[in-house]
Amino acid sequence: MAGETFAEELTVALRAGAAGFIAGRAIWSGCLGLPPEEQERWLRREARPLFDRLTAIVHEERLESRAEGAEEG
C-alpha cells in the first residue's frame, strides 16, 4: 500500500475509533529494490517523513476527539 493511501486510511480508522497504527511495508517497502548503499538514504528521505506524518495524524485526531468529547461532556 502506498504511503499516501495508508495516511488516508489511517485517518478514517482513527475517526472510527482506532487508537494508533501498525505499519511496516507501507513505510519502508520503497527501499527494497534499491542497492544497499542507497537504502539508508531513502529511508531517511522518504520513510522517516512518512512515519512522522502518520504519527502527526494520530496526534491530531486524538486532540480533535478529546476536544469533541469535552464539548459533549
N, CA, C and O atoms as a Tripos MOL2 file, in Angstrom:
@<TRIPOS>MOLECULE
protein
  292   291    73     0     0
PROTEIN
NO_CHARGES

@<TRIPOS>ATOM
      1 N           0.8470   -1.1670    0.0000 N.3       1 MET1
      2 CA          0.0000    0.0000    0.0000 C.3       1 MET1
      3 C           0.8960    1.2340    0.0000 C.2       1 MET1
      4 O           1.8790    1.3020    0.7370 O.2       1 MET1
      5 N           0.5490    2.1880   -0.8190 N.am      2 ALA2
      6 CA          1.3210    3.4250   -0.8940 C.3       2 ALA2
      7 C           1.1450    4.2270    0.3930 C.2       2 ALA2
      8 O           0.1140    4.1420    1.0610 O.2       2 ALA2
      9 N           2.1600    4.9960    0.7220 N.am      3 GLY3
     10 CA          2.1410    5.7880    1.9450 C.3       3 GLY3
     11 C           0.9750    6.7570    2.0240 C.2       3 GLY3
     12 O           0.3700    6.9150    3.0850 O.2       3 GLY3
     13 N           0.6540    7.4090    0.9120 N.am      4 GLU4
     14 CA         -0.4560    8.3710    0.9020 C.3       4 GLU4
     15 C          -1.7810    7.6610    1.1650 C.2       4 GLU4
     16 O          -2.6250    8.1670    1.9050 O.2       4 GLU4
     17 N          -1.9570    6.5090    0.5700 N.am      5 THR5
     18 CA         -3.1700    5.7250    0.7970 C.3       5 THR5
     19 C          -3.2490    5.2980    2.2580 C.2       5 THR5
     20 O          -4.3140    5.3570    2.8730 O.2       5 THR5
     21 N          -2.1250    4.8710    2.8040 N.am      6 PHE6
     22 CA         -2.1020    4.4640    4.2100 C.3       6 PHE6
     23 C          -2.4890    5.6320    5.1080 C.2       6 PHE6
     24 O          -3.2510    5.4540    6.0590 O.2       6 PHE6
     25 N          -1.9780    6.8170    4.8210 N.am      7 ALA7
     26 CA         -2.3020    8.0050    5.6170 C.3       7 ALA7
     27 C          -3.7980    8.3060    5.5630 C.2       7 ALA7
     28 O          -4.4040    8.6350    6.5820 O.2       7 ALA7
     29 N          -4.3800    8.1960    4.4040 N.am      8 GLU8
     30 CA         -5.8230    8.4480    4.2590 C.3       8 GLU8
     31 C          -6.6330    7.4150    5.0310 C.2       8 GLU8
     32 O          -7.5900    7.7620    5.7240 O.2       8 GLU8
     33 N          -6.2530    6.1580    4.9130 N.am      9 GLU9
     34 CA         -6.9800    5.1040    5.6100 C.3       9 GLU9
     35 C          -6.7780    5.1840    7.1150 C.2       9 GLU9
     36 O          -7.6770    4.8360    7.8810 O.2       9 GLU9
     37 N          -5.6120    5.6370    7.5440 N.am     10 LEU10
     38 CA         -5.3590    5.8330    8.9700 C.3      10 LEU10
     39 C          -6.3230    6.8650    9.5410 C.2      10 LEU10
     40 O          -6.8760    6.6680   10.6230 O.2      10 LEU10
     41 N          -6.5230    7.9500    8.8260 N.am     11 THR11
     42 CA         -7.4520    8.9880    9.2810 C.3      11 THR11
     43 C          -8.8510    8.4160    9.4470 C.2      11 THR11
     44 O          -9.5160    8.6790   10.4490 O.2      11 THR11
     45 N          -9.2960    7.6440    8.4810 N.am     12 VAL12
     46 CA        -10.6230    7.0260    8.5600 C.3      12 VAL12
     47 C         -10.7010    6.0840    9.7630 C.2      12 VAL12
     48 O         -11.6770    6.1040   10.5120 O.2      12 VAL12
     49 N          -9.6800    5.2720    9.9410 N.am     13 ALA13
     50 CA         -9.6780    4.3070   11.0480 C.3      13 ALA13
     51 C          -9.6920    5.0160   12.4020 C.2      13 ALA13
     52 O         -10.3890    4.5840   13.3200 O.2      13 ALA13
     53 N          -8.9380    6.0830   12.5290 N.am     14 LEU14
     54 CA         -8.9080    6.8220   13.7920 C.3      14 LEU14
     55 C         -10.2620    7.4400   14.0960 C.2      14 LEU14
     56 O         -10.7080    7.4390   15.2440 O.2      14 LEU14
     57 N         -10.9070    7.9590   13.0810 N.am     15 ARG15
     58 CA        -12.2370    8.5490   13.2800 C.3      15 ARG15
     59 C         -13.2770    7.4920   13.6240 C.2      15 ARG15
     60 O         -14.3240    7.8010   14.1930 O.2      15 ARG15
     61 N         -12.9820    6.2430   13.2770 N.am     16 ALA16
     62 CA        -13.8880    5.1440   13.5960 C.3      16 ALA16
     63 C         -13.5440    4.4850   14.9330 C.2      16 ALA16
     64 O         -14.1910    3.5200   15.3390 O.2      16 ALA16
     65 N         -12.5260    5.0080   15.6130 N.am     17 GLY17
     66 CA        -12.2170    4.5040   16.9450 C.3      17 GLY17
     67 C         -10.8590    3.8760   17.1450 C.2      17 GLY17
     68 O         -10.5320    3.4960   18.2700 O.2      17 GLY17
     69 N         -10.0510    3.7480   16.1090 N.am     18 ALA18
     70 CA         -8.7050    3.1940   16.2830 C.3      18 ALA18
     71 C          -7.8870    4.1200   17.1740 C.2      18 ALA18
     72 O          -8.1270    5.3260   17.2150 O.2      18 ALA18
     73 N          -6.9180    3.5480   17.8860 N.am     19 ALA19
     74 CA         -6.1010    4.3270   18.8120 C.3      19 ALA19
     75 C          -4.6930    4.5810   18.2830 C.2      19 ALA19
     76 O          -3.9290    5.3080   18.9180 O.2      19 ALA19
     77 N          -4.3380    4.0160   17.1630 N.am     20 GLY20
     78 CA         -2.9920    4.1810   16.6310 C.3      20 GLY20
     79 C          -2.8440    3.3860   15.3490 C.2      20 GLY20
     80 O          -3.8280    3.1220   14.6580 O.2      20 GLY20
     81 N          -1.6150    3.0030   15.0300 N.am     21 PHE21
     82 CA         -1.3790    2.2570   13.7980 C.3      21 PHE21
     83 C          -0.1850    1.3320   13.9370 C.2      21 PHE21
     84 O           0.7070    1.5450   14.7580 O.2      21 PHE21
     85 N          -0.1960    0.3120   13.1180 N.am     22 ILE22
     86 CA          0.9570   -0.5640   12.9320 C.3      22 ILE22
     87 C           1.2460   -0.5100   11.4400 C.2      22 ILE22
     88 O           0.3700   -0.7880   10.6210 O.2      22 ILE22
     89 N           2.4470   -0.1610   11.0960 N.am     23 ALA23
     90 CA          2.7980   -0.0580    9.6740 C.3      23 ALA23
     91 C           4.1700   -0.6640    9.4550 C.2      23 ALA23
     92 O           5.0820   -0.4750   10.2600 O.2      23 ALA23
     93 N           4.3010   -1.3630    8.4030 N.am     24 GLY24
     94 CA          5.5850   -1.9460    8.0360 C.3      24 GLY24
     95 C           5.9140   -1.5480    6.6170 C.2      24 GLY24
     96 O           6.5510   -0.5250    6.3640 O.2      24 GLY24
     97 N           5.4700   -2.3700    5.7100 N.am     25 ARG25
     98 CA          5.7890   -2.1480    4.2990 C.3      25 ARG25
     99 C           5.2810   -0.8270    3.7630 C.2      25 ARG25
    100 O           5.8880   -0.2590    2.8540 O.2      25 ARG25
    101 N           4.1890   -0.3260    4.2990 N.am     26 ALA26
    102 CA          3.6820    0.9710    3.8290 C.3      26 ALA26
    103 C           4.7280    2.0550    4.0400 C.2      26 ALA26
    104 O           4.7400    3.0580    3.3270 O.2      26 ALA26
    105 N           5.5960    1.8580    5.0050 N.am     27 ILE27
    106 CA          6.6220    2.8580    5.3040 C.3      27 ILE27
    107 C           7.9430    2.5420    4.5940 C.2      27 ILE27
    108 O           8.5270    3.4280    3.9700 O.2      27 ILE27
    109 N           8.4170    1.3130    4.6780 N.am     28 TRP28
    110 CA          9.7740    1.0410    4.2180 C.3      28 TRP28
    111 C           9.9210    0.2450    2.9320 C.2      28 TRP28
    112 O          11.0470    0.0410    2.4800 O.2      28 TRP28
    113 N           8.8420   -0.2110    2.3290 N.am     29 SER29
    114 CA          8.9850   -1.1150    1.1760 C.3      29 SER29
    115 C           9.6500   -0.4670   -0.0360 C.2      29 SER29
    116 O          10.1990   -1.1730   -0.8810 O.2      29 SER29
    117 N           9.6130    0.8390   -0.1370 N.am     30 GLY30
    118 CA         10.2230    1.5060   -1.2770 C.3      30 GLY30
    119 C          11.7220    1.3270   -1.3860 C.2      30 GLY30
    120 O          12.2950    1.5400   -2.4550 O.2      30 GLY30
    121 N          12.3610    0.9400   -0.3060 N.am     31 CYS31
    122 CA         13.8180    0.7830   -0.3510 C.3      31 CYS31
    123 C          14.2480   -0.6190   -0.7730 C.2      31 CYS31
    124 O          15.4350   -0.8560   -0.9940 O.2      31 CYS31
    125 N          13.3090   -1.5440   -0.8880 N.am     32 LEU32
    126 CA         13.6710   -2.9360   -1.1360 C.3      32 LEU32
    127 C          14.3850   -3.1640   -2.4600 C.2      32 LEU32
    128 O          15.2700   -4.0170   -2.5360 O.2      32 LEU32
    129 N          14.0330   -2.4400   -3.4830 N.am     33 GLY33
    130 CA         14.6660   -2.6470   -4.7780 C.3      33 GLY33
    131 C          15.9350   -1.8370   -4.9790 C.2      33 GLY33
    132 O          16.5680   -1.9190   -6.0310 O.2      33 GLY33
    133 N          16.3040   -1.0660   -3.9860 N.am     34 LEU34
    134 CA         17.4860   -0.2090   -4.1070 C.3      34 LEU34
    135 C          18.7510   -0.9530   -3.7030 C.2      34 LEU34
    136 O          18.6990   -1.8930   -2.9090 O.2      34 LEU34
    137 N          19.8800   -0.5330   -4.2480 N.am     35 PRO35
    138 CA         21.1510   -1.1070   -3.7980 C.3      35 PRO35
    139 C          21.3440   -0.7990   -2.3120 C.2      35 PRO35
    140 O          20.8900    0.2390   -1.8310 O.2      35 PRO35
    141 N          22.0030   -1.6770   -1.5990 N.am     36 PRO36
    142 CA         22.1920   -1.4790   -0.1540 C.3      36 PRO36
    143 C          22.7570   -0.1010    0.2220 C.2      36 PRO36
    144 O          22.3800    0.4680    1.2470 O.2      36 PRO36
    145 N          23.6370    0.4180   -0.5880 N.am     37 GLU37
    146 CA         24.2530    1.7120   -0.2530 C.3      37 GLU37
    147 C          23.2690    2.8840   -0.3780 C.2      37 GLU37
    148 O          23.5510    3.9690    0.1310 O.2      37 GLU37
    149 N          22.1360    2.6920   -1.0350 N.am     38 GLU38
    150 CA         21.1390    3.7500   -1.1780 C.3      38 GLU38
    151 C          19.9540    3.5960   -0.2270 C.2      38 GLU38
    152 O          19.1600    4.5230   -0.0700 O.2      38 GLU38
    153 N          19.8350    2.4440    0.3990 N.am     39 GLN39
    154 CA         18.6640    2.1740    1.2320 C.3      39 GLN39
    155 C          18.5540    3.1020    2.4340 C.2      39 GLN39
    156 O          17.4780    3.6410    2.6940 O.2      39 GLN39
    157 N          19.6240    3.2980    3.1580 N.am     40 GLU40
    158 CA         19.5570    4.1550    4.3460 C.3      40 GLU40
    159 C          19.1880    5.5840    3.9680 C.2      40 GLU40
    160 O          18.3950    6.2220    4.6600 O.2      40 GLU40
    161 N          19.7480    6.0850    2.8880 N.am     41 ARG41
    162 CA         19.4180    7.4380    2.4390 C.3      41 ARG41
    163 C          17.9320    7.5340    2.0710 C.2      41 ARG41
    164 O          17.2730    8.5170    2.4090 O.2      41 ARG41
    165 N          17.4040    6.5150    1.3810 N.am     42 TRP42
    166 CA         15.9890    6.5090    1.0240 C.3      42 TRP42
    167 C          15.1180    6.4860    2.2800 C.2      42 TRP42
    168 O          14.1230    7.2050    2.3700 O.2      42 TRP42
    169 N          15.5050    5.6560    3.2430 N.am     43 LEU43
    170 CA         14.7290    5.5830    4.4840 C.3      43 LEU43
    171 C          14.6810    6.9400    5.1900 C.2      43 LEU43
    172 O          13.6320    7.3360    5.6980 O.2      43 LEU43
    173 N          15.7950    7.6440    5.2230 N.am     44 ARG44
    174 CA         15.8160    8.9770    5.8510 C.3      44 ARG44
    175 C          14.9970    9.9850    5.0570 C.2      44 ARG44
    176 O          14.2870   10.8100    5.6310 O.2      44 ARG44
    177 N          15.0990    9.9130    3.7390 N.am     45 ARG45
    178 CA         14.4450   10.8960    2.8730 C.3      45 ARG45
    179 C          12.9530   10.6290    2.6940 C.2      45 ARG45
    180 O          12.1680   11.5740    2.6160 O.2      45 ARG45
    181 N          12.5490    9.3670    2.6260 N.am     46 GLU46
    182 CA         11.1640    9.0130    2.3110 C.3      46 GLU46
    183 C          10.4050    8.4000    3.4960 C.2      46 GLU46
    184 O           9.3090    8.8490    3.8330 O.2      46 GLU46
    185 N          10.9820    7.3900    4.1130 N.am     47 ALA47
    186 CA         10.2670    6.6490    5.1540 C.3      47 ALA47
    187 C          10.1090    7.4550    6.4360 C.2      47 ALA47
    188 O           9.0300    7.4640    7.0290 O.2      47 ALA47
    189 N          11.1520    8.1210    6.8640 N.am     48 ARG48
    190 CA         11.0600    8.8790    8.1190 C.3      48 ARG48
    191 C          10.0150    9.9880    8.0400 C.2      48 ARG48
    192 O           9.2120   10.1250    8.9630 O.2      48 ARG48
    193 N           9.9960   10.7820    6.9690 N.am     49 PRO49
    194 CA          8.9410   11.8030    6.8770 C.3      49 PRO49
    195 C           7.5330   11.1960    6.8540 C.2      49 PRO49
    196 O           6.6080   11.7660    7.4310 O.2      49 PRO49
    197 N           7.3660   10.0590    6.2020 N.am     50 LEU50
    198 CA          6.0540    9.4090    6.1930 C.3      50 LEU50
    199 C           5.6870    8.9530    7.5970 C.2      50 LEU50
    200 O           4.5550    9.1640    8.0330 O.2      50 LEU50
    201 N           6.6150    8.3350    8.3090 N.am     51 PHE51
    202 CA          6.3450    7.9100    9.6800 C.3      51 PHE51
    203 C           5.9830    9.1140   10.5470 C.2      51 PHE51
    204 O           5.0390    9.0530   11.3360 O.2      51 PHE51
    205 N           6.7210   10.1940   10.4030 N.am     52 ASP52
    206 CA          6.4200   11.4110   11.1650 C.3      52 ASP52
    207 C           5.0270   11.9300   10.8260 C.2      52 ASP52
    208 O           4.3000   12.3790   11.7120 O.2      52 ASP52
    209 N           4.6560   11.8740    9.5710 N.am     53 ARG53
    210 CA          3.3230   12.3300    9.1520 C.3      53 ARG53
    211 C           2.2270   11.4580    9.7500 C.2      53 ARG53
    212 O           1.2170   11.9720   10.2300 O.2      53 ARG53
    213 N           2.4220   10.1410    9.7240 N.am     54 LEU54
    214 CA          1.4340    9.2340   10.2990 C.3      54 LEU54
    215 C           1.2790    9.4740   11.7980 C.2      54 LEU54
    216 O           0.1670    9.4660   12.3260 O.2      54 LEU54
    217 N           2.3950    9.6850   12.4700 N.am     55 THR55
    218 CA          2.3590    9.9800   13.9020 C.3      55 THR55
    219 C           1.6150   11.2830   14.1590 C.2      55 THR55
    220 O           0.8350   11.3730   15.1070 O.2      55 THR55
    221 N           1.8430   12.2790   13.3350 N.am     56 ALA56
    222 CA          1.1510   13.5670   13.4830 C.3      56 ALA56
    223 C          -0.3550   13.4010   13.2650 C.2      56 ALA56
    224 O          -1.1580   14.0210   13.9620 O.2      56 ALA56
    225 N          -0.7320   12.5710   12.3070 N.am     57 ILE57
    226 CA         -2.1580   12.3190   12.0630 C.3      57 ILE57
    227 C          -2.7940   11.7300   13.3160 C.2      57 ILE57
    228 O          -3.8800   12.1520   13.7130 O.2      57 ILE57
    229 N          -2.1330   10.7630   13.9430 N.am     58 VAL58
    230 CA         -2.6680   10.1550   15.1580 C.3      58 VAL58
    231 C          -2.8380   11.2140   16.2440 C.2      58 VAL58
    232 O          -3.8880   11.2860   16.8810 O.2      58 VAL58
    233 N          -1.8170   12.0300   16.4550 N.am     59 HIS59
    234 CA         -1.8940   13.0660   17.5000 C.3      59 HIS59
    235 C          -3.0040   14.0730   17.2030 C.2      59 HIS59
    236 O          -3.7570   14.4490   18.1020 O.2      59 HIS59
    237 N          -3.1080   14.5060   15.9600 N.am     60 GLU60
    238 CA         -4.1430   15.4750   15.5910 C.3      60 GLU60
    239 C          -5.5420   14.9030   15.7960 C.2      60 GLU60
    240 O          -6.4210   15.5840   16.3250 O.2      60 GLU60
    241 N          -5.7500   13.6650   15.3840 N.am     61 GLU61
    242 CA         -7.0620   13.0450   15.5300 C.3      61 GLU61
    243 C          -7.4070   12.8270   16.9990 C.2      61 GLU61
    244 O          -8.5630   12.9830   17.3940 O.2      61 GLU61
    245 N          -6.4170   12.4690   17.8080 N.am     62 ARG62
    246 CA         -6.6660   12.3070   19.2430 C.3      62 ARG62
    247 C          -7.0580   13.6320   19.8780 C.2      62 ARG62
    248 O          -7.9750   13.6850   20.6980 O.2      62 ARG62
    249 N          -6.3630   14.7050   19.5010 N.am     63 LEU63
    250 CA         -6.6990   16.0240   20.0440 C.3      63 LEU63
    251 C          -8.1030   16.4360   19.6320 C.2      63 LEU63
    252 O          -8.8670   16.9590   20.4430 O.2      63 LEU63
    253 N          -8.4390   16.1980   18.3690 N.am     64 GLU64
    254 CA         -9.7890   16.5100   17.8820 C.3      64 GLU64
    255 C         -10.8420   15.7100   18.6310 C.2      64 GLU64
    256 O         -11.8850   16.2420   19.0100 O.2      64 GLU64
    257 N         -10.5650   14.4460   18.8380 N.am     65 SER65
    258 CA        -11.5040   13.5750   19.5350 C.3      65 SER65
    259 C         -11.6990   14.0360   20.9770 C.2      65 SER65
    260 O         -12.8230   14.0450   21.4800 O.2      65 SER65
    261 N         -10.6270   14.4140   21.6340 N.am     66 ARG66
    262 CA        -10.7240   14.9020   23.0160 C.3      66 ARG66
    263 C         -11.5130   16.1990   23.0820 C.2      66 ARG66
    264 O         -12.3210   16.3990   23.9890 O.2      66 ARG66
    265 N         -11.2740   17.0810   22.1140 N.am     67 ALA67
    266 CA        -11.9970   18.3580   22.0860 C.3      67 ALA67
    267 C         -13.4800   18.1230   21.8740 C.2      67 ALA67
    268 O         -14.3110   18.7760   22.5050 O.2      67 ALA67
    269 N         -13.8190   17.1940   20.9910 N.am     68 GLU68
    270 CA        -15.2320   16.8840   20.7480 C.3      68 GLU68
    271 C         -15.8560   16.2650   21.9920 C.2      68 GLU68
    272 O         -17.0060   16.5570   22.3180 O.2      68 GLU68
    273 N         -15.1080   15.4100   22.6920 N.am     69 GLY69
    274 CA        -15.6070   14.7960   23.9180 C.3      69 GLY69
    275 C         -15.8340   15.8240   25.0140 C.2      69 GLY69
    276 O         -16.7830   15.7030   25.7890 O.2      69 GLY69
    277 N         -14.9730   16.8350   25.0880 N.am     70 ALA70
    278 CA        -15.1040   17.8640   26.0970 C.3      70 ALA70
    279 C         -16.3420   18.7320   25.8150 C.2      70 ALA70
    280 O         -17.0230   19.1770   26.7380 O.2      70 ALA70
    281 N         -16.6140   18.9590   24.5400 N.am     71 GLU71
    282 CA        -17.7890   19.7530   24.1630 C.3      71 GLU71
    283 C         -19.0680   19.0130   24.5170 C.2      71 GLU71
    284 O         -20.0590   19.6270   24.9100 O.2      71 GLU71
    285 N         -19.0460   17.6850   24.3760 N.am     72 GLU72
    286 CA        -20.2320   16.8950   24.6560 C.3      72 GLU72
    287 C         -20.4570   16.7140   26.1540 C.2      72 GLU72
    288 O         -21.5920   16.5850   26.6110 O.2      72 GLU72
    289 N         -19.3570   16.7060   26.9150 N.am     73 GLY73
    290 CA        -19.4280   16.3900   28.3470 C.3      73 GLY73
    291 C         -19.6780   17.5650   29.1680 C.2      73 GLY73
    292 O         -19.7640   17.4560   30.3910 O.2      73 GLY73
@<TRIPOS>BOND
     1     1     2 1
     2     2     3 1
     3     3     4 2
     4     3     5 am
     5     5     6 1
     6     6     7 1
     7     7     8 2
     8     7     9 am
     9     9    10 1
    10    10    11 1
    11    11    12 2
    12    11    13 am
    13    13    14 1
    14    14    15 1
    15    15    16 2
    16    15    17 am
    17    17    18 1
    18    18    19 1
    19    19    20 2
    20    19    21 am
    21    21    22 1
    22    22    23 1
    23    23    24 2
    24    23    25 am
    25    25    26 1
    26    26    27 1
    27    27    28 2
    28    27    29 am
    29    29    30 1
    30    30    31 1
    31    31    32 2
    32    31    33 am
    33    33    34 1
    34    34    35 1
    35    35    36 2
    36    35    37 am
    37    37    38 1
    38    38    39 1
    39    39    40 2
    40    39    41 am
    41    41    42 1
    42    42    43 1
    43    43    44 2
    44    43    45 am
    45    45    46 1
    46    46    47 1
    47    47    48 2
    48    47    49 am
    49    49    50 1
    50    50    51 1
    51    51    52 2
    52    51    53 am
    53    53    54 1
    54    54    55 1
    55    55    56 2
    56    55    57 am
    57    57    58 1
    58    58    59 1
    59    59    60 2
    60    59    61 am
    61    61    62 1
    62    62    63 1
    63    63    64 2
    64    63    65 am
    65    65    66 1
    66    66    67 1
    67    67    68 2
    68    67    69 am
    69    69    70 1
    70    70    71 1
    71    71    72 2
    72    71    73 am
    73    73    74 1
    74    74    75 1
    75    75    76 2
    76    75    77 am
    77    77    78 1
    78    78    79 1
    79    79    80 2
    80    79    81 am
    81    81    82 1
    82    82    83 1
    83    83    84 2
    84    83    85 am
    85    85    86 1
    86    86    87 1
    87    87    88 2
    88    87    89 am
    89    89    90 1
    90    90    91 1
    91    91    92 2
    92    91    93 am
    93    93    94 1
    94    94    95 1
    95    95    96 2
    96    95    97 am
    97    97    98 1
    98    98    99 1
    99    99   100 2
   100    99   101 am
   101   101   102 1
   102   102   103 1
   103   103   104 2
   104   103   105 am
   105   105   106 1
   106   106   107 1
   107   107   108 2
   108   107   109 am
   109   109   110 1
   110   110   111 1
   111   111   112 2
   112   111   113 am
   113   113   114 1
   114   114   115 1
   115   115   116 2
   116   115   117 am
   117   117   118 1
   118   118   119 1
   119   119   120 2
   120   119   121 am
   121   121   122 1
   122   122   123 1
   123   123   124 2
   124   123   125 am
   125   125   126 1
   126   126   127 1
   127   127   128 2
   128   127   129 am
   129   129   130 1
   130   130   131 1
   131   131   132 2
   132   131   133 am
   133   133   134 1
   134   134   135 1
   135   135   136 2
   136   135   137 am
   137   137   138 1
   138   138   139 1
   139   139   140 2
   140   139   141 am
   141   141   142 1
   142   142   143 1
   143   143   144 2
   144   143   145 am
   145   145   146 1
   146   146   147 1
   147   147   148 2
   148   147   149 am
   149   149   150 1
   150   150   151 1
   151   151   152 2
   152   151   153 am
   153   153   154 1
   154   154   155 1
   155   155   156 2
   156   155   157 am
   157   157   158 1
   158   158   159 1
   159   159   160 2
   160   159   161 am
   161   161   162 1
   162   162   163 1
   163   163   164 2
   164   163   165 am
   165   165   166 1
   166   166   167 1
   167   167   168 2
   168   167   169 am
   169   169   170 1
   170   170   171 1
   171   171   172 2
   172   171   173 am
   173   173   174 1
   174   174   175 1
   175   175   176 2
   176   175   177 am
   177   177   178 1
   178   178   179 1
   179   179   180 2
   180   179   181 am
   181   181   182 1
   182   182   183 1
   183   183   184 2
   184   183   185 am
   185   185   186 1
   186   186   187 1
   187   187   188 2
   188   187   189 am
   189   189   190 1
   190   190   191 1
   191   191   192 2
   192   191   193 am
   193   193   194 1
   194   194   195 1
   195   195   196 2
   196   195   197 am
   197   197   198 1
   198   198   199 1
   199   199   200 2
   200   199   201 am
   201   201   202 1
   202   202   203 1
   203   203   204 2
   204   203   205 am
   205   205   206 1
   206   206   207 1
   207   207   208 2
   208   207   209 am
   209   209   210 1
   210   210   211 1
   211   211   212 2
   212   211   213 am
   213   213   214 1
   214   214   215 1
   215   215   216 2
   216   215   217 am
   217   217   218 1
   218   218   219 1
   219   219   220 2
   220   219   221 am
   221   221   222 1
   222   222   223 1
   223   223   224 2
   224   223   225 am
   225   225   226 1
   226   226   227 1
   227   227   228 2
   228   227   229 am
   229   229   230 1
   230   230   231 1
   231   231   232 2
   232   231   233 am
   233   233   234 1
   234   234   235 1
   235   235   236 2
   236   235   237 am
   237   237   238 1
   238   238   239 1
   239   239   240 2
   240   239   241 am
   241   241   242 1
   242   242   243 1
   243   243   244 2
   244   243   245 am
   245   245   246 1
   246   246   247 1
   247   247   248 2
   248   247   249 am
   249   249   250 1
   250   250   251 1
   251   251   252 2
   252   251   253 am
   253   253   254 1
   254   254   255 1
   255   255   256 2
   256   255   257 am
   257   257   258 1
   258   258   259 1
   259   259   260 2
   260   259   261 am
   261   261   262 1
   262   262   263 1
   263   263   264 2
   264   263   265 am
   265   265   266 1
   266   266   267 1
   267   267   268 2
   268   267   269 am
   269   269   270 1
   270   270   271 1
   271   271   272 2
   272   271   273 am
   273   273   274 1
   274   274   275 1
   275   275   276 2
   276   275   277 am
   277   277   278 1
   278   278   279 1
   279   279   280 2
   280   279   281 am
   281   281   282 1
   282   282   283 1
   283   283   284 2
   284   283   285 am
   285   285   286 1
   286   286   287 1
   287   287   288 2
   288   287   289 am
   289   289   290 1
   290   290   291 1
   291   291   292 2
@<TRIPOS>SUBSTRUCTURE
     1 MET1         2 RESIDUE 1 A MET
     2 ALA2         6 RESIDUE 1 A ALA
     3 GLY3        10 RESIDUE 1 A GLY
     4 GLU4        14 RESIDUE 1 A GLU
     5 THR5        18 RESIDUE 1 A THR
     6 PHE6        22 RESIDUE 1 A PHE
     7 ALA7        26 RESIDUE 1 A ALA
     8 GLU8        30 RESIDUE 1 A GLU
     9 GLU9        34 RESIDUE 1 A GLU
    10 LEU10       38 RESIDUE 1 A LEU
    11 THR11       42 RESIDUE 1 A THR
    12 VAL12       46 RESIDUE 1 A VAL
    13 ALA13       50 RESIDUE 1 A ALA
    14 LEU14       54 RESIDUE 1 A LEU
    15 ARG15       58 RESIDUE 1 A ARG
    16 ALA16       62 RESIDUE 1 A ALA
    17 GLY17       66 RESIDUE 1 A GLY
    18 ALA18       70 RESIDUE 1 A ALA
    19 ALA19       74 RESIDUE 1 A ALA
    20 GLY20       78 RESIDUE 1 A GLY
    21 PHE21       82 RESIDUE 1 A PHE
    22 ILE22       86 RESIDUE 1 A ILE
    23 ALA23       90 RESIDUE 1 A ALA
    24 GLY24       94 RESIDUE 1 A GLY
    25 ARG25       98 RESIDUE 1 A ARG
    26 ALA26      102 RESIDUE 1 A ALA
    27 ILE27      106 RESIDUE 1 A ILE
    28 TRP28      110 RESIDUE 1 A TRP
    29 SER29      114 RESIDUE 1 A SER
    30 GLY30      118 RESIDUE 1 A GLY
    31 CYS31      122 RESIDUE 1 A CYS
    32 LEU32      126 RESIDUE 1 A LEU
    33 GLY33      130 RESIDUE 1 A GLY
    34 LEU34      134 RESIDUE 1 A LEU
    35 PRO35      138 RESIDUE 1 A PRO
    36 PRO36      142 RESIDUE 1 A PRO
    37 GLU37      146 RESIDUE 1 A GLU
    38 GLU38      150 RESIDUE 1 A GLU
    39 GLN39      154 RESIDUE 1 A GLN
    40 GLU40      158 RESIDUE 1 A GLU
    41 ARG41      162 RESIDUE 1 A ARG
    42 TRP42      166 RESIDUE 1 A TRP
    43 LEU43      170 RESIDUE 1 A LEU
    44 ARG44      174 RESIDUE 1 A ARG
    45 ARG45      178 RESIDUE 1 A ARG
    46 GLU46      182 RESIDUE 1 A GLU
    47 ALA47      186 RESIDUE 1 A ALA
    48 ARG48      190 RESIDUE 1 A ARG
    49 PRO49      194 RESIDUE 1 A PRO
    50 LEU50      198 RESIDUE 1 A LEU
    51 PHE51      202 RESIDUE 1 A PHE
    52 ASP52      206 RESIDUE 1 A ASP
    53 ARG53      210 RESIDUE 1 A ARG
    54 LEU54      214 RESIDUE 1 A LEU
    55 THR55      218 RESIDUE 1 A THR
    56 ALA56      222 RESIDUE 1 A ALA
    57 ILE57      226 RESIDUE 1 A ILE
    58 VAL58      230 RESIDUE 1 A VAL
    59 HIS59      234 RESIDUE 1 A HIS
    60 GLU60      238 RESIDUE 1 A GLU
    61 GLU61      242 RESIDUE 1 A GLU
    62 ARG62      246 RESIDUE 1 A ARG
    63 LEU63      250 RESIDUE 1 A LEU
    64 GLU64      254 RESIDUE 1 A GLU
    65 SER65      258 RESIDUE 1 A SER
    66 ARG66      262 RESIDUE 1 A ARG
    67 ALA67      266 RESIDUE 1 A ALA
    68 GLU68      270 RESIDUE 1 A GLU
    69 GLY69      274 RESIDUE 1 A GLY
    70 ALA70      278 RESIDUE 1 A ALA
    71 GLU71      282 RESIDUE 1 A GLU
    72 GLU72      286 RESIDUE 1 A GLU
    73 GLY73      290 RESIDUE 1 A GLY
